[in-house]
Amino acid sequence: MIPEMELDQYLTSIQNLVKREDIVALREMSNKLIERAAITEDKNLVNLSLICYALSKLMKKPHIAESKKWQTFKTELNKDLEKEIEKPIEKTDISQLLKEVLDDLATFDKTMGNYMMDIVDNARIKQGSRLYALGLSMGQAAQMTGTSKPAIQSYIGSTKIHERHFTSSKTVKDRYRNAKEALE
């Protein structure tokens, strides 16, 4: 488990990136979080990654980014994150907060979106495929992201994710070094 204090730092970073509407930095943070989650198998890191990914995708959509509903949603999200960050660590239930934020993102996307599948489901599939590409089994990736193996398989089959540089074989020594760096 990742310490609550570290999770609070991630929440603060997300909050700042949302305020600045920094889409690129949110995507980068999403990728870093999922890579760390692959090593630590921490569900909170997975959910933080999903949140970052979903927020970045929402901000990219002009009909959402320019709407008053988005501004209201963003303000409420920041208030909720701020309340959680300010709570004493022993009274914090970060797992529950992250689930609620994901639910809120999915609900918001359904009311504003143009697609059948919501942004959170897409994030689960995308990041599940990333976990798989990072070396987790298909079952582990699906379980950690809350999606299905067939959904990940379908996504991987229609992408070139297996050809990316981070999917190449690594020596045991390289894997150890990467794990050690991630845990520091």
Residue pairs with C-beta under 8 A, 6 or more apart in sequence:
1 42
1 44
2 40
2 42
2 44
2 45
4 89
4 92
4 94
5 89
7 44
7 48
7 94
8 84
8 85
8 89
8 92
8 94
10 29
10 33
10 48
11 48
11 81
11 84
11 85
11 94
12 81
12 85
13 29
14 26
14 29
14 48
14 51
14 52
14 55
14 81
15 78
15 81
15 82
15 85
17 25
17 26
17 29
17 52
17 55
18 26
18 55
18 74
18 77
18 78
19 74
19 78
21 59
21 65
23 56
23 59
23 60
24 56
26 52
26 53
26 55
26 56
26 59
27 52
27 53
27 56
29 49
29 52
30 49
30 50
30 52
30 53
30 56
30 127
31 49
31 130
33 45
33 46
33 48
33 49
33 52
34 45
34 46
34 49
34 127
34 130
34 131
34 134
35 130
35 134
35 166
35 182
36 42
36 45
36 182
37 43
37 45
37 46
37 49
37 131
37 144
38 131
38 134
38 135
38 136
39 178
39 179
39 182
39 183
40 182
40 183
41 140
41 144
43 95
43 144
44 94
44 95
44 98
46 127
46 131
46 144
46 145
47 95
47 98
47 99
47 101
47 102
48 98
49 123
49 127
50 102
50 120
50 123
50 124
50 127
50 145
51 98
51 101
51 102
51 105
53 123
53 126
53 127
54 102
54 105
54 109
54 119
54 120
54 122
54 123
55 105
57 119
57 122
57 123
58 64
58 65
58 70
58 105
58 108
58 109
58 119
59 65
63 112
63 114
64 70
64 112
64 113
67 112
69 108
69 111
69 112
70 112
73 104
73 108
77 101
77 104
80 97
80 100
80 101
81 97
81 101
84 92
84 94
84 97
102 120
105 119
105 120
106 118
106 119
106 120
106 121
109 118
109 119
109 120
110 118
113 119
121 147
124 145
124 146
124 147
124 151
125 145
125 147
125 151
125 152
125 155
126 155
127 145
128 141
128 142
128 144
128 145
128 147
128 151
128 152
128 155
129 141
129 152
129 155
129 156
129 159
129 161
130 161
131 140
131 141
131 144
131 145
132 138
132 141
132 152
132 156
133 156
133 161
133 162
133 164
133 166
133 167
134 166
134 167
136 144
138 149
138 152
138 153
139 149
141 152
142 148
142 149
142 151
142 152
155 161
156 162
161 167
170 178
